[in-house]
Amino acid sequence: MLTQSTQFQIELERLVQAEIEMLKEHLSTNLFEQVGQFRYVMGQIASLRSLSEMFDHAKELASQRNR
């Protein structure tokens, strides 16, 4: 049985991954008029990937505390 916290975590991770995929789709269509717009989207993807890595690290820390 999933706790509310675990379910929230799963849904948040799913949303982050979906956002990354949407941004990658935007990059593949290459409708940007300026290089700055392209770089902004690349920065968003990098930030979301970093956030995803932080989720993993937080899970590790939480599991170590529960021991």
Number of C-alpha atoms within 10 A of each C-alpha: 5 8 8 9 9 11 12 12 14 12 12 14 17 13 12 16 16 12 15 20 13 13 15 15 11 14 16 9 8 10 10 13 8 8 8 10 13 15 13 11 17 15 12 14 20 13 13 16 15 12 14 17 12 12 15 13 12 12 13 11 11 11 10 9 8 6 5
